[in-house]
């Protein structure tokens, strides 16, 4: 996709993100594609159907990225956010994933589900999105009249030194064979994706579930579509091709004026769908006066999911307005939103951003974040369930120990509450 001008090229990128996100929002609403719901089904009922749908999305996105990257049609190396960075921020991935997993359970859904709920008429989710957006914005942007961010104040000094430096990148391709990382990623990605597909489709129940298959396929294809479009929009400057990011980096050399120049260049890099950072970008966009120069792929994706979900709600006549049931419900959702804001930025993404988009790049940090998100959500559900069943008898510690014992992470002899 080659264009003669930057504005035209960027507009195509933004509208493509919006269009893909409409499909994502409609599909997630129609098929009830929900990571927290998938974990809940698994933890509370032993049902892996929606987990399999999520895994199907991972397999589809991964196959698309590794195959098209080997053909030079996808560039996931210099992405935004930098999934394959040479610094493996493992502690941030794990801590952020845990916080996000706990938060999404308390707030009734991950970033994508929050947007889907907004499109379905859930006003609680608007408040949740706003809180996430404020936290995410100030995690990466300084406070007014300051050079300090929430990240620099609360986390940087003690957590960033724990990172591990790698020579060329922390994805499986570079770690296993840096001399031929592209081909290694192709082999590893295809093998991993095929193994996932075998696991997914060996279930007769899953094979008979049209919604779960449809949800997994569409979400995986949309994530791959984001990678493809953002990797292939180029600007022709006197027969020399520039990506949007490289054009921005050499703006003074290739552009005739400042007209149409975005406020920042990083969001012009190859990328796909993620939703916590875009919530922060949306807050910054509104705070900055709704300037066209501040519109990003992420903001358009966020709006697209809401619109897609809303359209499906109208078609299916499922639009339902909802508000907080009580003060306790409000407080629980606010705590969850705060944790999601901190966790999503620390982990470099959410259940879609790291769990599918990041994993499709085979970045080790993405796998760590994914496992931490699932664990954080699962153990929170276990604690909630034990406290519900045993009421006053179940202290937080007793419920935690019982939950960890259920998950085979502690011996049964340590539990004070009988398994339920």
C-alpha positions, 0 to 999 in steps of 0.5 A: 500500500503505497501513497504519494503523501503522508496524510493520505497514508496515515489516514488509511492506517487509522481508518483500517484500524477502525474498520478492523476494530468494528469487526472485532467488537461485533464478533466479541459481542456476538460470540461472547469472546471474553478472556475473563469469562474463559478463565471463569468457565475453566476455574469454576466449571472446568469448561475449557471451551472459551479458553480454546477459543482464545487459544485459537485466536493466538494460533491464527494470529501467530501463523499469520505473523510468522508466515508473512514475516518470513515473506517480508510482509509483516514487520514485528521487530520494531513494533509499538509497543516494543514486544521484542526489545532487547531488554527482557523486563520479566519482573514488569511482565509478571507483576503487571500481568498479575495486577491486570489479571486481578483487576480485570476480575474485579472490574468484570472484564479485560480491556477489550471486554470493557469496550464491548460492554460500553457498546452494549450499554454498560455505563459502569464500563465507561467509568472503568475505562476512564479510570484505566485511561487516567492511570495509563496516561500518567504511567507514561506521561509526566504530571503537570509541571513535572518530569515525573510519571507514575512509573518513575515514582512507583516502579522504575528505581526498583523494578527496571534494574531486574531486567535482563539484557539480550543481544538481539531480542528476547523473542524465541527466534533471536534467543534460539538462533540469532543468526537466522531468527526469521526462519527460526520464528517461522518453524517455532511459530508454525509448530506451536500454532499447530500444537495449539490447533490440535489441542483446540479441535480435539474437543468435540464440544468445541468443534460443535460450538460455532460461536467459539470457533467463529470468535477465535478465528475472527479475533485472530485474523483481526490481530493479524490484519492489524500487523499486516496493515501497519507494516505495509502502509508506505509513502513514496518520496521521489521513488524512495519508500518510507514507512510512516515511522521512518517518514516521521523520523526524517520529517524535516528532510522529506516534508514540505511543511509541518502540516499533518505531522502527528504529535508523536512518532512511536504510534506510527510503528507496526502494531496491532490491537491492544487496549490499555495504552490506547485508553491512556492515549484517548485520555491524552487526546481529550485532555489535549483538546481533541487535536487531529495530530494526536489521533493514533491507531490505538484510539481508532481501534478503541472507538471501533470496538465500541462501535462494532459492539454497539452495532451488534447490540442493535442488530441482536436487540441486546442493548441493555443499560446498566449501572453500579448495583451498590457502593460496594460494586462501585468500589470493587470496579474502581479498584479493579480499574486502577489495577488494570491501569497499572498492570496493563502498562507494566506488562506492556499490554492486556489479554489482547495486547500481550495475550494475542498480539504480543504472543504472535511475535513469540516474545518471551515477555508476552508469554510471561505476561499472559501466564501472569494474567491468567494466574492473577485472574484465576486465583482472584476467582478462587478467593472470591468463591471461597469467601462466598461459600464460607463467609466469615470463616474464610479470611483472605489468607485461608481463601488464598491458601485453599485456592493455591491448593486447588491449583496444585501450587500448595499441598492440601495439608496446608489448607484450612478450608475444605475444597468446594 
